[in-house]
Amino acid sequence: MAQSRRTFLQTSAIGIAATRFAASVERKRPNILIIHDDQHRGMDLGCAGNDQVITPHLDRLASEGICFTNAIANNPLCTPSRGIFLTGKYPLSHRAFSNDLPLATGQETFATVLKTHGYKTGYIGKWHLDGIPRGKFTPPGPRRQGFEDYWAVYNCHHNYFKTKYFRETPNLIEREGYEPAIQTDLAIEFLQTCKNEPFCLMISWGPPHAPYDLVPEPYRKLYDPASIALRKNCKEDHRRVIADYYAHITALDDNVARLLATLDERGLREETIVMFTSDHGDMLWSHGYQKKQKPWEESIRVPLIIRAPGLIPAGKRSDLLFSTADVAPTLLGLAGLAAPAEMEGTDLSRNVVGEGGEEPHSVFILDVLPCDQARQFPGRPWRGVRTKRHTYARWPDGKGWVLYDNIDDPFQLRNLMDHSDHAALRRELEAELQTWLQKTNDPFLETDEMLAALGFTEIWQKREEHFRTGENW
């Protein structure tokens, strides 16, 4: 006889708190719905304090669960961050440490673990974990990293009115229309096939990543660029772009509503963990920069909302340090499953459900191999730590780059790195960084030295040549 969900959770690491999620009936393990977008700054939700962006459905989701205000992308770049998300391992361990390097197969992900425990697993949307070319077909098997039962995926593109995806064959499916809406249709299709077995579905939308203007016109009309208030650290006036960025977020918010409504209609609300988050943020001209791969808050902070009725207290805000590396072990913990020993992140499930537990003192932040826009600045690898109060980052040669007090200076306008009265703080944060470098076996080298040390010189040269010869990225 299959073990009941109640019995299973009573014997899990979460114990009494997790049995509350089982309510008073015998039923299966919790379903998991992960809603994931691309390049979404953590401060750009209504529930996160930005009253300019219209996100009523995500705000409602936060009111029904918990909103984390210190959710941090360890490596704010698409491929390495997505690899961290799935594996719970830092980039040098999962090996996809820069854009367009393939995620190594044969390692555990939260999906492979869930699959072995009877979950139906599915993935929809942007993948960006299968190397080059970006338009390649990912066949059934290990390169799907545990998502075995439903697949509607394109490795990477950003034309949001030209939807592309593969299913089980190399025959490319192309459809006209706003891509997140079509992907949400597919997610609803998946949800409608779920019956008795527990499921884990991850839907990964491309927006609000650029191109910012590829958003349906009704959403663009919601935002008057002239009324956009720029962040205090924004160095250039690009209100039209920021208005379009917000328009994408509102369009996604409406699709969140459709997913939540489907859970309600199918009676799945009470037994489904819902997570909303992103792979990294977007500078959007704060401090004069664009995109990501920077240690500033706009680049590393991401939205994170988790709802699980009966397990997670409703309407809570948490300043718990919660990094991308912690997602996989924490999701498994919330499902009553132990994380594989190879996962390097921390299972924060006890903290999430309100049972206490030791909190992380810092988050390891890094850019192993700057690429694309980051070739211009900083152009060099960096490492650092983000605590609840401070952000610290430096270069491989030991020279400091940034040090901010994020409580006294939330817009990071005053770099304390060279202030003599903060020498003791620099030593303390450097010691914290050294602990992370040792824990992750990171030699922290310049780009060419790191590529040679990892045996990736030839692989990276092929990646660079591929884009030099003209693939539209």
Secondary structure as GFF3:
##gff-version 3
##sequence-region A 1 473
A	DSSP	alpha_helix	5	10	.	.	.	ID=ss1
A	DSSP	alpha_helix	16	21	.	.	.	ID=ss2
A	DSSP	beta_strand	31	38	.	.	.	ID=ss3
A	DSSP	three_ten_helix	46	48	.	.	.	ID=ss4
A	DSSP	alpha_helix	56	63	.	.	.	ID=ss5
A	DSSP	beta_strand	66	68	.	.	.	ID=ss6
A	DSSP	beta_strand	71	72	.	.	.	ID=ss7
A	DSSP	alpha_helix	78	87	.	.	.	ID=ss8
A	DSSP	alpha_helix	91	94	.	.	.	ID=ss9
A	DSSP	alpha_helix	110	116	.	.	.	ID=ss10
A	DSSP	beta_strand	120	126	.	.	.	ID=ss11
A	DSSP	three_ten_helix	142	144	.	.	.	ID=ss12
A	DSSP	beta_strand	150	154	.	.	.	ID=ss13
A	DSSP	beta_strand	162	165	.	.	.	ID=ss14
A	DSSP	beta_strand	173	176	.	.	.	ID=ss15
A	DSSP	alpha_helix	179	193	.	.	.	ID=ss16
A	DSSP	beta_strand	199	208	.	.	.	ID=ss17
A	DSSP	alpha_helix	217	220	.	.	.	ID=ss18
A	DSSP	three_ten_helix	225	227	.	.	.	ID=ss19
A	DSSP	alpha_helix	239	265	.	.	.	ID=ss20
A	DSSP	three_ten_helix	269	271	.	.	.	ID=ss21
A	DSSP	beta_strand	272	278	.	.	.	ID=ss22
A	DSSP	alpha_helix	297	300	.	.	.	ID=ss23
A	DSSP	beta_strand	304	307	.	.	.	ID=ss24
A	DSSP	beta_strand	316	318	.	.	.	ID=ss25
A	DSSP	beta_strand	322	323	.	.	.	ID=ss26
A	DSSP	three_ten_helix	324	326	.	.	.	ID=ss27
A	DSSP	alpha_helix	327	334	.	.	.	ID=ss28
A	DSSP	alpha_helix	349	352	.	.	.	ID=ss29
A	DSSP	beta_strand	363	367	.	.	.	ID=ss30
A	DSSP	three_ten_helix	372	375	.	.	.	ID=ss31
A	DSSP	beta_strand	382	386	.	.	.	ID=ss32
A	DSSP	beta_strand	390	394	.	.	.	ID=ss33
A	DSSP	beta_strand	400	405	.	.	.	ID=ss34
A	DSSP	three_ten_helix	420	422	.	.	.	ID=ss35
A	DSSP	alpha_helix	423	439	.	.	.	ID=ss36
A	DSSP	alpha_helix	447	454	.	.	.	ID=ss37
A	DSSP	alpha_helix	457	468	.	.	.	ID=ss38
###
